[in-house]
């Protein structure tokens, strides 16, 4: 749902409040649209959603998404394309990168 909170400060505040309410040792998983893969196509898609009356959508970079984990221990491999977050080995090589990034953090 964070991709529908277009104000970065408001989105970070939502995550901070959620993390504050969790007990130590809890995990937080975040997935989010990004403009780092096919950026112009993603911007066009988000504009289309908003212009057609849908809930506004924002695409954020990996650097922006990492700020959501500032009060957490970010697990490896960090914020990456969801298809590349700890993928299983396959004979076909690395999975393709998708315009949706994710990360998992643990509350100390």
Secondary structure, DSSP 8 states (H G I E B T S, - for coil): -GGG---HHHHHHHHHHHHHHS-TT-EEEEEEE-SSSSHHHHHHHHHHHHHTT--------HHHHHGGGTTSEE-TT-SEEGGGSS----TT-S----SEEEEEEE--
